[in-house]
């Protein structure tokens, strides 16, 4: 067997974890596994935040639409024609004489 084949065969069998210099290899292996766990955790956290952001954007759009609808209803209620009609139902009529200014002199 050539040197490359022995290296690949030894790697596939896992002999790099069981021979004399295995302690050095185990430290690197544990370090890499730790980094992988941190990476997976970070990916899950970012996915959770993306989902929360999309839900908040959806809620924001709904609240914005409700705000615009409420503003439209309020503007219609404040129109002079609507106020006159509601006052007429209660028996109130517009004044026939214009208002007078009151001036105070000291």
C-alpha positions in Angstrom: 0.0 0.0 0.0 1.2 3.5 -0.8 1.7 6.1 1.9 -1.4 8.1 0.8 -3.6 5.0 0.9 -2.3 4.1 4.3 -3.1 7.6 5.5 -6.6 7.6 4.1 -7.3 4.1 5.5 -5.9 5.1 8.9 -8.1 8.2 8.9 -11.2 6.2 8.0 -10.5 3.6 10.7 -10.0 6.4 13.3 -6.4 5.5 14.2 -5.6 9.2 14.5 -7.7 9.1 17.7 -6.1 6.0 19.2 -2.3 6.2 18.5 0.4 7.8 20.7 -0.2 11.4 19.7 -4.0 11.0 20.2 -4.1 13.5 23.1 -3.2 16.4 20.8 -5.8 15.2 18.2 -8.5 14.9 20.9 -8.0 18.5 22.0 -8.4 19.7 18.4 -11.4 17.4 17.9 -13.1 18.7 21.1 -12.3 22.3 20.0 -13.9 21.8 16.6 -17.0 20.1 18.1 -17.3 23.1 20.5 -17.1 25.5 17.6 -19.7 23.5 15.7 -22.1 23.6 18.7 -21.7 27.3 19.0 -22.3 27.7 15.3 -25.5 25.6 15.4 -26.8 27.5 18.5 -26.1 30.9 16.7 -28.0 29.7 13.6 -31.0 28.7 15.7 -31.0 32.0 17.6 -30.8 34.0 14.3 -33.7 32.0 12.8 -35.8 32.7 15.9 -35.0 36.4 15.6 -35.9 36.5 11.9 -39.3 34.8 12.7 -40.0 37.3 15.5 -39.1 40.2 13.2 -41.5 39.0 10.5 -44.3 38.6 13.0 -43.7 42.1 14.3 -43.7 43.6 10.8 -47.0 41.8 10.1 -48.5 43.3 13.3 -47.1 46.7 12.4 -48.8 46.6 9.0 -52.1 45.6 10.6 -51.9 48.4 13.2 -51.0 50.9 10.5 -54.1 50.0 8.5 -56.3 50.2 11.6 -54.8 53.7 12.3 -55.5 54.9 8.8 -59.1 53.5 9.0 -59.7 55.2 12.4 -58.3 58.5 11.1 -60.6 58.3 8.1 -63.7 57.7 10.3 -62.7 60.5 12.6 -62.3 62.9 9.6 -65.8 62.0 8.4 -67.3 62.5 11.8 -65.7 66.0 12.1 -67.1 67.2 8.8 -69.5 70.2 9.2 -72.3 68.5 7.3 -72.3 65.5 9.7 -72.2 67.8 12.7 -75.1 69.8 11.3 -77.1 66.7 10.7 -76.5 65.3 14.2 -77.4 68.7 15.8 -80.6 68.9 13.7 -81.6 65.5 15.1 -81.2 66.9 18.6 -83.3 69.9 17.7 -80.4 72.4 17.5 -80.4 74.9 14.6 -77.7 77.3 13.4 -77.8 80.8 14.8 -79.5 83.4 12.6 -77.5 86.3 14.1 -73.7 86.4 13.7 -71.6 86.4 16.9 -70.4 89.7 18.4 -66.9 90.5 19.5 -66.4 91.5 23.1 -63.6 94.0 23.7 -62.1 94.5 27.1 -60.3 97.8 27.8 -58.3 98.4 30.9 
